[in-house]
Amino acid sequence: MRGRFVTFEGPEGSGKTTHARRLIERLEGRGLAALYAREPGGTPTGELIREILQHDRCGEPLCPPAEALLFAASRAQLVDRIIRPALEAGRWVVCDRFADSTTVYQGYGRGFGADRMIALNDFATAGVMPDLTFLLDVDVAAGFERLADRHREQGGGPDRLERENRAFHERVRAGYLDLARRFPERFRVVDASGSVGEVDERVWAEVRDALL
């Protein structure tokens, strides 16, 4: 029996990593084999690409088409090496960002257009799509307040995409909401402004009702 594939999407500071990992714990608590993945990254190749995309490792500015193609390359490797084999083995896969991120950040944020990025994603994923996608929605200003708190607690500073201007991030949030309207059968929009426990309960209720 094929496993289930769940993704977490949302603006910066919406809690994607936290809730992806909490869902893994919930699933394992029910005796279900579950795997955490993240984008970009998740494979040795993907992690090297992540250093370029998020941490300026290449030492030169990325042109927007190269950025989009690097995200797609990381995704193709992750699907081929990790996601597809896990699903075929009957495991759940919970991914911290997936194809919708490129559709939104490059399609809406950079202005390439959603349909062009959806076509690129289809090529990269060879048809592998989530069974359920959580859009953790949070106001852009509130999300950046959370990011600032995290950087103070953990050290470091904003990554390359976090440094984009506020208008870029507003387009990203609007793009996510547009995708959720466009694909309502897959998306679940969750208000991420509440406490971690409140959001966790909302996520789990949706997973239980839709996939268990």
SULNOR-V812503 format. One record per residue. BURIAL is + if it has 16 or more other C-alpha atoms within 10 Angstrom, else -. D_CENTER is the distance of its C-alpha to the mean C-alpha in whole Angstrom. Layout:
# SULNOR-V812503
burial: <BURIAL:BURIAL>
d_center: <D_CENTER:D_CENTER>
This chain:
# SULNOR-V812503
burial: <-:-:+:+:+:+:+:+:+:+:+:+:+:+:+:+:+:-:+:+:+:+:+:+:-:-:+:-:-:-:-:-:+:+:+:+:+:+:+:+:+:+:+:-:-:+:+:-:+:+:-:+:+:-:-:-:-:-:-:-:-:-:-:-:-:-:+:+:+:+:+:+:+:+:+:+:+:+:+:-:-:+:+:+:-:+:+:-:-:-:+:+:+:+:+:+:+:+:+:+:+:+:+:+:+:+:+:+:+:+:-:+:-:+:-:-:+:+:-:+:+:-:-:+:+:-:-:+:+:+:-:+:+:+:+:+:+:+:+:+:-:-:+:+:-:+:+:+:-:-:-:-:-:-:-:-:-:-:-:-:-:+:-:-:-:-:-:+:+:+:+:+:+:-:+:+:+:-:+:+:-:-:-:-:-:+:+:+:+:+:+:+:+:-:-:-:-:-:+:+:-:-:+:+:-:-:+:-:-:-:-:->
d_center: <25:22:19:16:12:10:6:5:4:7:9:10:12:11:10:7:9:12:11:10:13:15:14:15:18:19:19:21:23:24:25:22:21:17:15:12:10:7:6:9:11:12:16:18:18:14:15:18:16:13:17:18:14:14:17:20:21:23:25:25:23:21:22:19:20:19:16:15:16:15:12:13:15:13:11:15:16:13:14:17:18:16:14:17:20:18:18:21:23:22:19:16:13:10:7:4:1:5:7:7:6:9:11:10:11:13:15:15:15:17:19:19:18:16:18:19:15:15:18:16:13:16:18:15:14:18:17:15:13:11:14:12:9:9:9:10:12:14:17:16:19:19:15:17:20:17:16:20:21:18:20:23:23:21:23:21:20:17:16:16:14:14:18:18:20:19:20:17:15:17:16:12:13:16:14:11:14:16:13:14:17:17:16:17:18:14:13:14:14:14:16:14:18:20:20:18:20:20:17:17:19:18:15:18:20:18:17:21:22:20:19:22>
